[in-house]
């Protein structure tokens, strides 16, 4: 008899979980753009949903979603330096959490048919790593929903048995308590989902041969630390770069010093735990964002990129932001 009561509680728990998931999806939905047929579009945002190997939902910085359909002949590449066009990728390599820029035209369905896709290679690697960890968790939730459907037909019968049990009032209370415990356990599973997205990005530039933070750069890092402090689950990715001045080995070491000084500032001044940082790296003169043959290009390449990654499971109201770049005096 008590076993049957427990099954009732478990069934109610799974049903409560399904209702919670539907509410969460409603809260995180955004306005879907209806593209004008034939009009050119250039959209920069993050992939929030993958509908097929060539169809994605991209959310821009102001929270507007656009359905993009990538043509079979589209140019899908990572950003390259002045000597490279970047690496080619298959369309199905793109995953949720990837920041990218697309160009195309509106079609008759309201989507944007895309013929050009660009993104940072390191951003793709981070997004793929996170997506590989999220997919198994989603599959487990799907199995739970299927189990709920299989036993849903028994709910009426089990409820009648529960109400007829000896000590009806106490049994009903025990059933309610078990259901609440089940809902709490289900909610904990939801909060444990390892679903990270890039919420904020920032770029800090440096003087020639320098790894010293300016007051303006420190203020920008203070803002990132303040934003992270209000989150329950987050990670910080820090990558350093250098221009092509000097030897390759020297530029490699300089980029490592730059990413190190950013991490140390966040640790020493804001008590950010070491476990909050993803493995940091200095790329040297690789992955340039501008032409190293010009002064302006070299100034842009002397930089550190910072990404604040947040867990959507622990932070239901995640807003993807792009912070203003902080440029030091050169």
N, C-alpha and C positions, 0 to 999 in steps of 0.2 A: 504493500500500500504506500509506504513512504517513498519507495523507488518511483512509483507513478507520480507522486507529488513533485519529486525532484525533476522528473521529465517535463512536467508542466512549467516549472520555474525556468528551466533551460530554454524551453520554447519561447516563453515570454521575453527572456533576455535577448535571444537572437532577433525577435521581432522588434524590440526596442532599438537594437543596434541598427537595423535596416532603416528605421525612421530617422535616427540620428544622422546616418550617412547621407540620406536624401536632403535633410536640412542643411548639412555642411556644404553639399554641392550647390544648393541654391544660394547660400551666402557668398560663395566664392565665384559665382558666375559674373560675367561682364557683358557689356553691350556688344553685339555682333554687327560689324560694319556691313552695309550693303553696297558693294562696289558698283560704280557706274560703268556700264559696258563700253569698252573702247578707251576709257580714260587711263592715262599712265599713273602708276603708283610706285612710290619708293617707301618701304616700310622698314623700320628698325624696332625690334622687340624680341621677346622671349617666347619659345614654344611652350604652350601650356597644355596642348592636347595633340595626339597623333591619331588621325582617323584612318589612314592607310599609308602605304609606303611612299606616296607622293602627295598626300593631302594633310595639312597641318592647320592648327589654330594658333595664330601668333598674336600676342598681346603687347601693345606698345606702351610707352612710358606714362600715358594718360589713362590707361586702363581700357582701351578700345580693342576688341578682338577682331581679327580678320582671318577668314578662311583662305588659305593660299594653296594653289594646286601647281606643283612643279612639273614643267613640261619634260618629256623624255630627253629632249635635246638641250635642256637648260645647262648653263655653266654653274656647277656646284664646286666651289673651291674655298680653301682657307686663305686668309689674308697673307700675302707674301711681301717680301722686302723689295728694294729697288732692283735687285738682280733676279727676282723670282716672281712668278705669277701665283705661287701657292700650290698646294697639293689638290688633286682632283678627288672627289668623293662620290660614292653612289648615294642616291636620294635616300635610301632606307637607312643610311648611317646617322641621319639627323634624329635627335631624341629630345624628349621634354627637358626643359631647363636650359637649352642652348640659346644664347643671345646671337642673333644673326640679322643681316640686312638683305632684303629682297627687292627686286625690281620686276615689274610686269604691268599687265593691263587688266582692267575689269572685264569679266565675261557675263554672259546672259543670266547666269545663276546667282550673281551677286558676289561671287568669289573673285580672287585676283589670280590670273594665270601668270606664273613666274617663269622668267627665262634667265635670271641671274641670282645667285645666292652667294653671300660672303659671310665669313665668321672667323674668329680666332681659333687656331688649332688647340691651344691649351684649354679654352673654354669648352670645346667639343669633348676633349678627353675627360674633363671634370664632369660634364653632364652625362656622358656615357657610363662613367664609374658609378655615379649616383643612381642612374636608371637601372643598372644591373642589380643594385641592391633593393630597389623598390619593387621590381617586377615580381619576385617570389612572394613578397608580403601581400601584394594584390591578388595573386593566385590563391593564397591561403584564405583570404576574405571571400573570394568567389566560391570556394568549397564550402565555407560556412553558410553562405546564402543558399546553396543547393541543398545542404542538409536541412535548413529551415523549411524549405519547400516540401521536402519529403515527409516531414513530420507534421506539417501544418494541418493535414486532414484528420489528425488524431486529437486536435486540441479540444473539440467539443466533448468527446468521450472522456478524455482525461480530466477535464474540468468537472464533469458530473461525478466522477469517482472521487475526486478531491473533496467536493462539497459534502459527499455522503460519508466521508471518513469519520472515525470515532473522534469525539472532541472537536466538532466542526469549527468552532470559533478559533481554537488554538491552531488547528491545521491550516485554516485560512491565513492566520497571521504568519505561520511558518512559511507558507507558500509565498506570501508577499515579501517576507524578508529574504527568502532565497532568490526571488526575482530581482529585487533591488541589488543584491550582491552580484547576481549575474550581469546586470546592466553595468555596474561599476567595473566589473572585470572586462566587459566588452569595450567600455570607454577607454580603459587602460591600454588595450590592444591598439585602439585607434591612435592614441597619443604616442605609442611606440613605433608607429610607421616611419620608416627611414626615407622620407620623401623630402629632399632638399631642393630649393630653387635659389637662383641668384637674385637677392633682393636689392643690393646696392653695389655699385662699382665706383671706384675712385682712381685717379691717376695723379701721381706726384712727380714733378720733374726736378732735375738737379743741374747744378753747374758742371762745367767741364772738370773731370777727374775728382768730383766731389761726392761724398756720401753723407752730407750734413743736411739736416732738416731745417727749413726756415720756420719762422713763427707762424706763417700762413699754413704751411704744411702740417705743423703740429696741431693747429686749430682744426684742420680737416680730419686728422686722426682722432681728435677729441670727439668730434661729431660721430664718427663711426663707432667709437667705444660706447658713447651714450646710447646710440641706436641698438647696439648689441646687448647692452645692459638690460633693456626692457624685454628681451626675448628669452624663452625657456630653453630653446635648443638652437644653436647656431655654430657655424664654423667660419674661419677667416682664412682666405687664400691670399698669399703674398708672393709676387714674382718680380724679380729685378731684371733690368735691361740696361744696355749701354749703346752709345753710338759707335760708329766704325773707326773712330780716331784711335791710333795706337795699335798695339799687337792684340791678336785674338785672346791670348792668355791673360793679358792685362785687363781687357774689357770683361772677360769672364769673372775674374776676381772682383772687379769694381761692381759689377751687377750683384754679386753675392753680398758685398758689404752694404749695398743700398737696401736690399730686401731685409738684411739682418737688422739694420738700424730702425726700420719701420716696426719689425716684430718686437725689438727690445723696447721701443718707446711705448707700445701698447701694453707690454708686460710690466715694465717698471713704473709707468705713470697711471695705469688703469687696472692693474692686477688681473689682466687677462690670462687665464690658465693656459699652460702649454698644450693641453689636450684640445683646446679650441682651435688650434692651427692645423690646417692640412699641411702635408710635406711641402715646404717652400723650396724655391729654386731660382738660381740666377742664370739667365740665358745668354748673358754677354751681348754681343752684337747681333745675335740671331733674332728672328721674328720682328724685324724693324717695322714700324708703322708709317714711316715717312722716308723720303729720299736722303740717304747719308751724304750725297754729293753737294747738298745745299746746307747753309747754316741753319735755316729754319727746320729742315728735316732732322738734322743732328740734335737740335734742341728738343724736339719731340721724342726722339729715341732714347734720350737720357732720362729714364723714368722707372717708377715702381707702380705696378698695377695691384689694386686691392679689391677683393670681392668678398662681400658679406653673404654667406649662404645660410638660409634659414630652413628649418623643418616645418613644412606645411602641416604636418600632423600635430605639432605642438603649438603652432601659431596659426590659427584658422584664418585670420585676416591678413594674409601676406600680400604686400603691395610691392611690385617690382619697381625699383627706382634707379635712375642714372644720375649720380652726383656730378656737380660741376668740377672740371679739372682744376687742380691747384698748380700753378706754374711758379717756379722760383725765379729770381733774378739770374740772368745768365751773363 
